[in-house]
Amino acid sequence: MRQFPSLVCSKILAFNYRALAFAPLLLLILSACQGLKTRTDVAAPKKPSDIRGADGRVLAPLPGAPPLPTATPEPGSEGADALARPTPPPAVEGSDTFLSKELPKVGVILGPGGLKTFAHVGVLREFARARVPIHAIAGLEWGSLMAAFYAEKGLANDVDWKAFRMKESDLSTGGVLRGGRVRSMNDFDSYLSIAFPAASAGKDKVPFGCPTLVKRDRLQFLSKGSTKDIVSRCLPFPPLLAGNGDNMAAADAVEESAQWLRSQGANLIILVNVLGAGEPLSDGKVEDQYGTSVLWTEIRRRLMKVRAPVVNWIVSVNTVGKAVDEFGARRANVELGAKAAADLTTKLTKQYGF
């Protein structure tokens, strides 16, 4: 039925025009047919110049719909990395949340303390558990040994494994002190050779350095070369290990260590002090080695005076009752270190969002 008007018009247009008597009627019907549209007329799109308003003026075409976004990566790209990333909202001025701040780069100083420094294993373990990244690490005296262990792979478990491979015989025969004489670095060399194989030299994942005293009066900070060689020059200190004649640990060089960490890009410096209170030497040795006992007491006093801006945070490990030469207290020191570090990591996570 919809095609009937068009069909009638086409038939009439084909009519023989010689019937002039019907001319007025034909003109009337033709004028009506001009207002009808065929299916071809409807289907054919009009050019912008053909679209006119009621007043006869050409109308501007309506804008087309925008293209739909696509999640198809560009050739050579992978997954979400190929999509446009949303622009993050600008930080609100005065906002004090960690979301508006750049995470700090943590530099850690593992302080001195002989065998008390096994507490550093617990501290590093707690840092790893709380996901506090360590950008660079320095060590003082036996803290340099633990720092070097960590620097190799950046793993707290690796420090634990290597530290506990040490046997008491690596330090002495029949006790920490052999006949009252301090163990030499040459006697300790076999353990260091296993802990730091030559093949791993210069391949540390985390920047590492430590201070040493050259000929007991000139401080030098070591950070390049063989890790074994660096540690052997930063480690010796009474009562555990004697120097090799040229070097002895700079056990109180906190400021120099902090400066080196900052030169490596660290901007949040943490000192771990494991000395604690009480007698530094085990029972029966304080009087025999009075000078060594006084030396450790003075080092502990200096570390307790360290404040900002030299360092930003201090982890104080309570190792009371654990002497610097007490081999049997190693595992207990690890747990004491973890306990002391737990409080700081909670604060760091809350403040910086690690």
Secondary structure, 3 states (H helix, E strand, C coil): CCCHHHHHHHHHHCCCCCCHHHHHHHHHHHHHHCCCCCHHHHHCCCCHHHCECCCCCECCCCCCCCCCCCCCCCCCCCHHHHCCCCCCCCCCCCCCCHHHCCCCCEEEEECCCHHHHHHHHHHHHHHHHCCCCCCEEEECCCHHHHHHHHHHHCCHHHHHHHHCCCCHHHCCCCCCCECCECEEHHHHHHHHHHHCCHHHCCCCCCCEEEEEEECCCEEEEECCCCHHHHHHHHCCECCCEECCCCEEECCCCHHHHHHHHHHCCCCEEEEEECCCCCCCCCCCCCCCCHHHHHHHHHHHHHHHCCCCCCCCEEEECCCCCCCCCCHHHHHHHHHHHHHHHHHHHHHHHHHHCC
